[in-house]
Amino acid sequence: MMIIRPIQSSDLDTLTAFSEVAGVGVTTLPKDPQLLAQHIFTSERSFRRSIPKDRAHYMFALEDTQQGRVVGMSEIQAAIGLEDVWYNYKVSKSVHASKEVDAHSTNETLYLNNDLSGVSEVCSLYLDPAYRHSNNGRLLAKSPFLFLKQFADYFHEKIIAEIQGVSNDDGESPFWESLGKKFFQMEFSDAYHQIAIGNKSFIAELMPKYPIYLFMLSQEARLSIGKTHAVTRPAIEVLKKEGFHYNGYIDIFDAGPVLEAFVENIRAVQDACSRRCEIIQQATPTVTHKSAMLVANRSMEQFRALLVAKEQVQTETIALSEEQASALYAEAGTDLWMIPLRY
């Protein structure tokens, strides 16, 4: 059985292994076991509600219970840019005109801004390549939205997802090579490493504050703006179907798009239905590609989510096996949230 649960301190070795293979650009998975341990500790305190709401972040594990191993993770941060300044570029236009010489020009520009400071973020989505099949990716990506449904008061009304931008097999970004490297004098991977370990002051110290005209960049860099790395495309498909959209904000290092949505407009939040748990003794139907329903309990500290077959859903109840109910920490009559895994 595949279940979603909060990350635990015992998962540190697995997260450390994830950080080694996640690649450049995933700054929430630093290649530093001590920082990851601190990150897990903060998440555990967040689920226990023993940390201020705006300092909380919630890390979720995808566990294969038959194998007894964690194979994926995702995360929601309650608020970004409160302890460290959050930077993005906004793709805009600059218009210049002169009546005297009858000249008019419109140029796309990048403006450095802190517009997204304080909003929530869904991040750290990683799935073991061996499990990138069936319904695992969608289970991992969509489960946090049922957590948002239950605990919307713990998050900002707007939530973003910063998507990894274009880079080659050597971890080189055309956008960074054309712009960032000229000001930071370091390699793309080194810049991201500094961010991952919490050294963010260098951005304010070295990043140019004036607008950047796109015609000053290489063609390859211009073409990469707002584009995504191939490995992130399945996640983007899920986010867009949930109502996330691109509004011109990009990452300052690799120009990956920032997708955003109001929490109340996320499809899973809107469509989530309440059903009571009914425990049955007979075998439950097999969960197929098209019949999968995502079910979650309403607990914060013991949040759990898993997939059931559509045939298990009745008008007012969900018929669960004892194993499924136990995995959800549910008893007969317990209220659960439910959404279709696919639309």
Contacts in CASP RR format, 6 or more apart in sequence:
PFRMAT RR
TARGET T0000
AUTHOR 0000-0000-0000
METHOD contacts of the structure
MODEL  1
MMIIRPIQSSDLDTLTAFSEVAGVGVTTLPKDPQLLAQHIFTSERSFRRS
IPKDRAHYMFALEDTQQGRVVGMSEIQAAIGLEDVWYNYKVSKSVHASKE
VDAHSTNETLYLNNDLSGVSEVCSLYLDPAYRHSNNGRLLAKSPFLFLKQ
FADYFHEKIIAEIQGVSNDDGESPFWESLGKKFFQMEFSDAYHQIAIGNK
SFIAELMPKYPIYLFMLSQEARLSIGKTHAVTRPAIEVLKKEGFHYNGYI
DIFDAGPVLEAFVENIRAVQDACSRRCEIIQQATPTVTHKSAMLVANRSM
EQFRALLVAKEQVQTETIALSEEQASALYAEAGTDLWMIPLRY
1 64 0 8 1.000
1 65 0 8 1.000
1 66 0 8 1.000
1 306 0 8 1.000
1 323 0 8 1.000
1 324 0 8 1.000
1 327 0 8 1.000
2 62 0 8 1.000
2 63 0 8 1.000
2 64 0 8 1.000
2 65 0 8 1.000
2 135 0 8 1.000
2 136 0 8 1.000
2 139 0 8 1.000
2 306 0 8 1.000
2 307 0 8 1.000
3 62 0 8 1.000
3 63 0 8 1.000
3 65 0 8 1.000
3 304 0 8 1.000
3 305 0 8 1.000
3 306 0 8 1.000
3 327 0 8 1.000
4 60 0 8 1.000
4 61 0 8 1.000
4 62 0 8 1.000
4 63 0 8 1.000
4 139 0 8 1.000
4 140 0 8 1.000
4 143 0 8 1.000
4 296 0 8 1.000
4 303 0 8 1.000
4 304 0 8 1.000
4 305 0 8 1.000
4 306 0 8 1.000
5 60 0 8 1.000
5 61 0 8 1.000
5 63 0 8 1.000
5 302 0 8 1.000
5 303 0 8 1.000
5 304 0 8 1.000
6 43 0 8 1.000
6 44 0 8 1.000
6 47 0 8 1.000
6 58 0 8 1.000
6 59 0 8 1.000
6 60 0 8 1.000
6 61 0 8 1.000
6 301 0 8 1.000
6 302 0 8 1.000
6 303 0 8 1.000
7 15 0 8 1.000
7 40 0 8 1.000
7 43 0 8 1.000
7 44 0 8 1.000
7 59 0 8 1.000
7 60 0 8 1.000
7 61 0 8 1.000
7 73 0 8 1.000
8 40 0 8 1.000
8 44 0 8 1.000
8 61 0 8 1.000
9 37 0 8 1.000
9 40 0 8 1.000
9 41 0 8 1.000
9 44 0 8 1.000
11 40 0 8 1.000
11 61 0 8 1.000
11 70 0 8 1.000
12 33 0 8 1.000
12 36 0 8 1.000
12 37 0 8 1.000
12 40 0 8 1.000
14 69 0 8 1.000
14 70 0 8 1.000
15 29 0 8 1.000
15 36 0 8 1.000
15 40 0 8 1.000
15 70 0 8 1.000
15 73 0 8 1.000
16 31 0 8 1.000
16 33 0 8 1.000
16 36 0 8 1.000
18 29 0 8 1.000
18 72 0 8 1.000
18 73 0 8 1.000
18 126 0 8 1.000
18 128 0 8 1.000
19 26 0 8 1.000
19 29 0 8 1.000
19 30 0 8 1.000
19 31 0 8 1.000
19 32 0 8 1.000
19 36 0 8 1.000
20 31 0 8 1.000
22 29 0 8 1.000
22 126 0 8 1.000
23 171 0 8 1.000
24 167 0 8 1.000
24 171 0 8 1.000
24 188 0 8 1.000
24 189 0 8 1.000
24 192 0 8 1.000
25 164 0 8 1.000
25 165 0 8 1.000
25 167 0 8 1.000
25 192 0 8 1.000
25 253 0 8 1.000
25 254 0 8 1.000
26 124 0 8 1.000
26 126 0 8 1.000
26 164 0 8 1.000
26 196 0 8 1.000
27 192 0 8 1.000
27 195 0 8 1.000
27 196 0 8 1.000
28 39 0 8 1.000
28 75 0 8 1.000
28 123 0 8 1.000
28 124 0 8 1.000
28 196 0 8 1.000
29 36 0 8 1.000
29 124 0 8 1.000
29 126 0 8 1.000
29 196 0 8 1.000
30 36 0 8 1.000
30 39 0 8 1.000
30 193 0 8 1.000
30 196 0 8 1.000
30 197 0 8 1.000
30 198 0 8 1.000
31 193 0 8 1.000
31 196 0 8 1.000
32 196 0 8 1.000
32 197 0 8 1.000
35 196 0 8 1.000
35 197 0 8 1.000
35 198 0 8 1.000
39 57 0 8 1.000
39 59 0 8 1.000
40 59 0 8 1.000
42 51 0 8 1.000
42 55 0 8 1.000
42 56 0 8 1.000
42 57 0 8 1.000
43 57 0 8 1.000
43 58 0 8 1.000
43 59 0 8 1.000
43 75 0 8 1.000
45 51 0 8 1.000
45 56 0 8 1.000
46 56 0 8 1.000
46 57 0 8 1.000
46 58 0 8 1.000
46 78 0 8 1.000
47 58 0 8 1.000
47 300 0 8 1.000
47 301 0 8 1.000
47 303 0 8 1.000
48 301 0 8 1.000
49 300 0 8 1.000
49 301 0 8 1.000
53 78 0 8 1.000
53 154 0 8 1.000
54 78 0 8 1.000
54 79 0 8 1.000
54 82 0 8 1.000
54 118 0 8 1.000
55 78 0 8 1.000
55 79 0 8 1.000
55 82 0 8 1.000
55 83 0 8 1.000
56 77 0 8 1.000
56 78 0 8 1.000
56 154 0 8 1.000
57 75 0 8 1.000
57 76 0 8 1.000
57 77 0 8 1.000
57 78 0 8 1.000
58 75 0 8 1.000
58 76 0 8 1.000
58 78 0 8 1.000
58 144 0 8 1.000
58 147 0 8 1.000
59 73 0 8 1.000
59 74 0 8 1.000
59 75 0 8 1.000
59 124 0 8 1.000
60 73 0 8 1.000
60 74 0 8 1.000
60 75 0 8 1.000
60 140 0 8 1.000
60 143 0 8 1.000
60 144 0 8 1.000
60 147 0 8 1.000
60 303 0 8 1.000
61 70 0 8 1.000
61 72 0 8 1.000
61 73 0 8 1.000
62 70 0 8 1.000
62 71 0 8 1.000
62 72 0 8 1.000
62 73 0 8 1.000
62 74 0 8 1.000
62 127 0 8 1.000
62 131 0 8 1.000
62 136 0 8 1.000
62 137 0 8 1.000
62 139 0 8 1.000
62 140 0 8 1.000
63 69 0 8 1.000
63 70 0 8 1.000
63 71 0 8 1.000
64 70 0 8 1.000
64 71 0 8 1.000
64 131 0 8 1.000
65 327 0 8 1.000
71 127 0 8 1.000
71 128 0 8 1.000
71 130 0 8 1.000
71 131 0 8 1.000
71 136 0 8 1.000
72 126 0 8 1.000
72 127 0 8 1.000
72 128 0 8 1.000
72 131 0 8 1.000
72 140 0 8 1.000
73 124 0 8 1.000
73 125 0 8 1.000
73 126 0 8 1.000
73 140 0 8 1.000
74 122 0 8 1.000
74 123 0 8 1.000
74 124 0 8 1.000
74 125 0 8 1.000
74 126 0 8 1.000
74 140 0 8 1.000
74 141 0 8 1.000
74 143 0 8 1.000
74 144 0 8 1.000
75 122 0 8 1.000
75 123 0 8 1.000
75 124 0 8 1.000
75 125 0 8 1.000
75 144 0 8 1.000
76 120 0 8 1.000
76 121 0 8 1.000
76 122 0 8 1.000
76 123 0 8 1.000
76 144 0 8 1.000
76 147 0 8 1.000
76 148 0 8 1.000
76 155 0 8 1.000
76 159 0 8 1.000
77 120 0 8 1.000
77 121 0 8 1.000
77 123 0 8 1.000
78 120 0 8 1.000
78 154 0 8 1.000
78 155 0 8 1.000
78 156 0 8 1.000
79 118 0 8 1.000
79 119 0 8 1.000
79 120 0 8 1.000
79 155 0 8 1.000
79 156 0 8 1.000
80 86 0 8 1.000
80 116 0 8 1.000
80 117 0 8 1.000
80 118 0 8 1.000
80 119 0 8 1.000
80 120 0 8 1.000
80 121 0 8 1.000
80 160 0 8 1.000
81 114 0 8 1.000
81 117 0 8 1.000
81 118 0 8 1.000
82 117 0 8 1.000
82 118 0 8 1.000
84 198 0 8 1.000
84 200 0 8 1.000
85 114 0 8 1.000
85 117 0 8 1.000
85 200 0 8 1.000
85 203 0 8 1.000
85 204 0 8 1.000
86 114 0 8 1.000
86 116 0 8 1.000
86 117 0 8 1.000
86 118 0 8 1.000
87 112 0 8 1.000
87 113 0 8 1.000
87 114 0 8 1.000
87 203 0 8 1.000
87 204 0 8 1.000
87 207 0 8 1.000
87 252 0 8 1.000
88 112 0 8 1.000
88 113 0 8 1.000
88 114 0 8 1.000
88 115 0 8 1.000
88 116 0 8 1.000
88 249 0 8 1.000
88 250 0 8 1.000
88 251 0 8 1.000
88 252 0 8 1.000
88 258 0 8 1.000
89 110 0 8 1.000
89 111 0 8 1.000
89 112 0 8 1.000
89 113 0 8 1.000
89 212 0 8 1.000
89 249 0 8 1.000
89 250 0 8 1.000
89 251 0 8 1.000
89 252 0 8 1.000
89 255 0 8 1.000
90 110 0 8 1.000
90 111 0 8 1.000
90 113 0 8 1.000
90 115 0 8 1.000
90 248 0 8 1.000
90 249 0 8 1.000
90 250 0 8 1.000
91 108 0 8 1.000
91 109 0 8 1.000
91 110 0 8 1.000
91 225 0 8 1.000
91 226 0 8 1.000
91 248 0 8 1.000
91 249 0 8 1.000
91 250 0 8 1.000
92 108 0 8 1.000
92 109 0 8 1.000
92 110 0 8 1.000
92 111 0 8 1.000
92 211 0 8 1.000
93 106 0 8 1.000
93 107 0 8 1.000
93 108 0 8 1.000
93 109 0 8 1.000
94 106 0 8 1.000
94 107 0 8 1.000
94 108 0 8 1.000
94 109 0 8 1.000
94 211 0 8 1.000
94 213 0 8 1.000
95 104 0 8 1.000
95 105 0 8 1.000
95 106 0 8 1.000
96 103 0 8 1.000
96 104 0 8 1.000
96 105 0 8 1.000
96 106 0 8 1.000
96 107 0 8 1.000
97 103 0 8 1.000
97 104 0 8 1.000
97 105 0 8 1.000
98 104 0 8 1.000
107 213 0 8 1.000
107 214 0 8 1.000
107 215 0 8 1.000
108 213 0 8 1.000
108 214 0 8 1.000
109 211 0 8 1.000
109 212 0 8 1.000
109 213 0 8 1.000
109 214 0 8 1.000
110 211 0 8 1.000
110 212 0 8 1.000
110 214 0 8 1.000
110 250 0 8 1.000
111 211 0 8 1.000
112 207 0 8 1.000
112 208 0 8 1.000
112 209 0 8 1.000
112 252 0 8 1.000
115 249 0 8 1.000
116 160 0 8 1.000
116 249 0 8 1.000
116 258 0 8 1.000
116 260 0 8 1.000
118 156 0 8 1.000
119 156 0 8 1.000
119 158 0 8 1.000
119 159 0 8 1.000
119 160 0 8 1.000
119 260 0 8 1.000
120 155 0 8 1.000
120 156 0 8 1.000
120 158 0 8 1.000
120 159 0 8 1.000
120 160 0 8 1.000
120 263 0 8 1.000
121 159 0 8 1.000
121 160 0 8 1.000
121 161 0 8 1.000
121 162 0 8 1.000
122 144 0 8 1.000
122 159 0 8 1.000
122 160 0 8 1.000
122 161 0 8 1.000
123 161 0 8 1.000
123 162 0 8 1.000
125 140 0 8 1.000
125 141 0 8 1.000
125 235 0 8 1.000
127 136 0 8 1.000
127 137 0 8 1.000
127 140 0 8 1.000
131 137 0 8 1.000
132 234 0 8 1.000
134 289 0 8 1.000
135 287 0 8 1.000
135 289 0 8 1.000
135 292 0 8 1.000
135 307 0 8 1.000
135 341 0 8 1.000
137 234 0 8 1.000
137 238 0 8 1.000
138 238 0 8 1.000
138 292 0 8 1.000
138 294 0 8 1.000
138 341 0 8 1.000
138 342 0 8 1.000
139 294 0 8 1.000
139 305 0 8 1.000
139 306 0 8 1.000
139 307 0 8 1.000
139 341 0 8 1.000
141 235 0 8 1.000
141 238 0 8 1.000
141 239 0 8 1.000
142 238 0 8 1.000
142 242 0 8 1.000
142 268 0 8 1.000
142 294 0 8 1.000
142 339 0 8 1.000
142 341 0 8 1.000
143 294 0 8 1.000
143 296 0 8 1.000
143 305 0 8 1.000
145 242 0 8 1.000
145 266 0 8 1.000
145 268 0 8 1.000
145 269 0 8 1.000
145 339 0 8 1.000
146 268 0 8 1.000
146 272 0 8 1.000
146 294 0 8 1.000
146 296 0 8 1.000
146 305 0 8 1.000
146 337 0 8 1.000
146 339 0 8 1.000
147 296 0 8 1.000
147 303 0 8 1.000
148 155 0 8 1.000
148 159 0 8 1.000
148 263 0 8 1.000
148 266 0 8 1.000
148 268 0 8 1.000
148 269 0 8 1.000
149 268 0 8 1.000
149 269 0 8 1.000
149 272 0 8 1.000
149 337 0 8 1.000
150 296 0 8 1.000
150 298 0 8 1.000
150 300 0 8 1.000
150 337 0 8 1.000
151 300 0 8 1.000
152 263 0 8 1.000
152 264 0 8 1.000
152 269 0 8 1.000
155 263 0 8 1.000
156 263 0 8 1.000
157 262 0 8 1.000
157 263 0 8 1.000
157 264 0 8 1.000
158 260 0 8 1.000
158 261 0 8 1.000
158 262 0 8 1.000
158 263 0 8 1.000
159 260 0 8 1.000
159 261 0 8 1.000
159 262 0 8 1.000
159 263 0 8 1.000
159 266 0 8 1.000
160 249 0 8 1.000
160 258 0 8 1.000
160 259 0 8 1.000
160 260 0 8 1.000
161 235 0 8 1.000
161 239 0 8 1.000
161 244 0 8 1.000
161 258 0 8 1.000
161 259 0 8 1.000
161 260 0 8 1.000
162 251 0 8 1.000
162 256 0 8 1.000
162 258 0 8 1.000
163 228 0 8 1.000
163 229 0 8 1.000
163 232 0 8 1.000
163 235 0 8 1.000
163 236 0 8 1.000
163 251 0 8 1.000
163 256 0 8 1.000
163 257 0 8 1.000
163 258 0 8 1.000
163 259 0 8 1.000
164 228 0 8 1.000
164 229 0 8 1.000
164 231 0 8 1.000
164 232 0 8 1.000
164 254 0 8 1.000
164 256 0 8 1.000
165 173 0 8 1.000
165 175 0 8 1.000
165 224 0 8 1.000
165 226 0 8 1.000
165 227 0 8 1.000
165 228 0 8 1.000
165 229 0 8 1.000
165 232 0 8 1.000
165 251 0 8 1.000
165 254 0 8 1.000
165 255 0 8 1.000
165 256 0 8 1.000
165 257 0 8 1.000
166 173 0 8 1.000
166 174 0 8 1.000
166 175 0 8 1.000
166 224 0 8 1.000
166 227 0 8 1.000
166 228 0 8 1.000
166 229 0 8 1.000
166 254 0 8 1.000
166 255 0 8 1.000
166 256 0 8 1.000
167 173 0 8 1.000
167 188 0 8 1.000
167 229 0 8 1.000
167 254 0 8 1.000
171 188 0 8 1.000
171 189 0 8 1.000
172 188 0 8 1.000
173 188 0 8 1.000
173 224 0 8 1.000
173 253 0 8 1.000
173 254 0 8 1.000
173 255 0 8 1.000
174 218 0 8 1.000
174 220 0 8 1.000
174 221 0 8 1.000
174 223 0 8 1.000
174 224 0 8 1.000
175 217 0 8 1.000
175 221 0 8 1.000
175 224 0 8 1.000
175 225 0 8 1.000
175 253 0 8 1.000
175 254 0 8 1.000
175 255 0 8 1.000
176 188 0 8 1.000
176 191 0 8 1.000
176 253 0 8 1.000
176 254 0 8 1.000
177 188 0 8 1.000
177 218 0 8 1.000
177 221 0 8 1.000
178 217 0 8 1.000
178 218 0 8 1.000
178 220 0 8 1.000
178 221 0 8 1.000
179 212 0 8 1.000
179 217 0 8 1.000
179 221 0 8 1.000
180 191 0 8 1.000
180 207 0 8 1.000
180 252 0 8 1.000
180 253 0 8 1.000
181 187 0 8 1.000
181 188 0 8 1.000
183 206 0 8 1.000
183 207 0 8 1.000
183 208 0 8 1.000
184 191 0 8 1.000
184 202 0 8 1.000
184 206 0 8 1.000
184 207 0 8 1.000
186 194 0 8 1.000
188 253 0 8 1.000
188 254 0 8 1.000
191 253 0 8 1.000
192 253 0 8 1.000
194 200 0 8 1.000
194 202 0 8 1.000
195 203 0 8 1.000
195 253 0 8 1.000
203 252 0 8 1.000
207 252 0 8 1.000
214 222 0 8 1.000
214 225 0 8 1.000
221 255 0 8 1.000
224 254 0 8 1.000
224 255 0 8 1.000
224 256 0 8 1.000
225 250 0 8 1.000
225 255 0 8 1.000
225 256 0 8 1.000
226 246 0 8 1.000
226 248 0 8 1.000
226 250 0 8 1.000
226 255 0 8 1.000
226 256 0 8 1.000
226 257 0 8 1.000
227 255 0 8 1.000
227 256 0 8 1.000
227 257 0 8 1.000
228 236 0 8 1.000
228 256 0 8 1.000
228 257 0 8 1.000
236 259 0 8 1.000
239 259 0 8 1.000
239 261 0 8 1.000
240 259 0 8 1.000
241 267 0 8 1.000
241 343 0 8 1.000
242 261 0 8 1.000
242 266 0 8 1.000
242 267 0 8 1.000
242 268 0 8 1.000
243 261 0 8 1.000
243 265 0 8 1.000
243 266 0 8 1.000
243 267 0 8 1.000
244 259 0 8 1.000
244 260 0 8 1.000
244 261 0 8 1.000
244 266 0 8 1.000
245 259 0 8 1.000
245 260 0 8 1.000
245 261 0 8 1.000
246 257 0 8 1.000
246 258 0 8 1.000
246 259 0 8 1.000
247 258 0 8 1.000
247 260 0 8 1.000
248 257 0 8 1.000
248 258 0 8 1.000
249 257 0 8 1.000
249 258 0 8 1.000
249 260 0 8 1.000
250 256 0 8 1.000
250 257 0 8 1.000
250 258 0 8 1.000
251 257 0 8 1.000
251 258 0 8 1.000
263 269 0 8 1.000
264 270 0 8 1.000
267 343 0 8 1.000
268 339 0 8 1.000
271 339 0 8 1.000
271 340 0 8 1.000
272 337 0 8 1.000
272 338 0 8 1.000
272 339 0 8 1.000
273 337 0 8 1.000
273 338 0 8 1.000
273 339 0 8 1.000
274 335 0 8 1.000
274 336 0 8 1.000
274 337 0 8 1.000
274 338 0 8 1.000
275 295 0 8 1.000
275 313 0 8 1.000
275 314 0 8 1.000
275 316 0 8 1.000
275 317 0 8 1.000
275 318 0 8 1.000
275 335 0 8 1.000
275 336 0 8 1.000
275 338 0 8 1.000
276 316 0 8 1.000
276 317 0 8 1.000
276 318 0 8 1.000
276 333 0 8 1.000
276 334 0 8 1.000
276 335 0 8 1.000
276 336 0 8 1.000
277 317 0 8 1.000
277 318 0 8 1.000
277 320 0 8 1.000
277 325 0 8 1.000
277 328 0 8 1.000
277 330 0 8 1.000
277 331 0 8 1.000
277 332 0 8 1.000
277 333 0 8 1.000
277 334 0 8 1.000
277 335 0 8 1.000
277 336 0 8 1.000
278 314 0 8 1.000
278 317 0 8 1.000
278 318 0 8 1.000
278 319 0 8 1.000
278 320 0 8 1.000
278 332 0 8 1.000
278 333 0 8 1.000
279 319 0 8 1.000
279 320 0 8 1.000
279 321 0 8 1.000
279 322 0 8 1.000
279 325 0 8 1.000
279 331 0 8 1.000
279 332 0 8 1.000
280 319 0 8 1.000
280 320 0 8 1.000
280 321 0 8 1.000
281 322 0 8 1.000
283 321 0 8 1.000
284 308 0 8 1.000
284 309 0 8 1.000
284 312 0 8 1.000
284 319 0 8 1.000
284 320 0 8 1.000
284 321 0 8 1.000
284 324 0 8 1.000
285 291 0 8 1.000
285 309 0 8 1.000
285 311 0 8 1.000
285 312 0 8 1.000
286 309 0 8 1.000
287 307 0 8 1.000
287 308 0 8 1.000
287 309 0 8 1.000
288 309 0 8 1.000
289 342 0 8 1.000
290 342 0 8 1.000
291 309 0 8 1.000
291 310 0 8 1.000
291 311 0 8 1.000
292 307 0 8 1.000
292 308 0 8 1.000
292 309 0 8 1.000
292 310 0 8 1.000
292 340 0 8 1.000
292 341 0 8 1.000
292 342 0 8 1.000
293 307 0 8 1.000
293 308 0 8 1.000
293 309 0 8 1.000
293 310 0 8 1.000
293 312 0 8 1.000
293 313 0 8 1.000
293 318 0 8 1.000
293 338 0 8 1.000
293 339 0 8 1.000
293 340 0 8 1.000
293 341 0 8 1.000
294 305 0 8 1.000
294 306 0 8 1.000
294 307 0 8 1.000
294 338 0 8 1.000
294 339 0 8 1.000
294 340 0 8 1.000
294 341 0 8 1.000
295 305 0 8 1.000
295 306 0 8 1.000
295 307 0 8 1.000
295 308 0 8 1.000
295 318 0 8 1.000
295 320 0 8 1.000
295 328 0 8 1.000
295 336 0 8 1.000
295 337 0 8 1.000
295 338 0 8 1.000
296 303 0 8 1.000
296 304 0 8 1.000
296 305 0 8 1.000
296 328 0 8 1.000
296 336 0 8 1.000
296 337 0 8 1.000
296 338 0 8 1.000
297 303 0 8 1.000
297 304 0 8 1.000
297 305 0 8 1.000
297 328 0 8 1.000
297 329 0 8 1.000
297 330 0 8 1.000
297 334 0 8 1.000
297 336 0 8 1.000
297 337 0 8 1.000
298 335 0 8 1.000
298 336 0 8 1.000
298 337 0 8 1.000
299 329 0 8 1.000
302 329 0 8 1.000
304 327 0 8 1.000
304 328 0 8 1.000
304 329 0 8 1.000
305 328 0 8 1.000
306 324 0 8 1.000
306 327 0 8 1.000
306 328 0 8 1.000
307 341 0 8 1.000
308 318 0 8 1.000
308 320 0 8 1.000
308 324 0 8 1.000
310 340 0 8 1.000
312 318 0 8 1.000
312 319 0 8 1.000
312 320 0 8 1.000
313 319 0 8 1.000
313 338 0 8 1.000
318 336 0 8 1.000
318 338 0 8 1.000
320 328 0 8 1.000
320 330 0 8 1.000
325 331 0 8 1.000
325 332 0 8 1.000
325 334 0 8 1.000
328 334 0 8 1.000
328 336 0 8 1.000
330 336 0 8 1.000
END
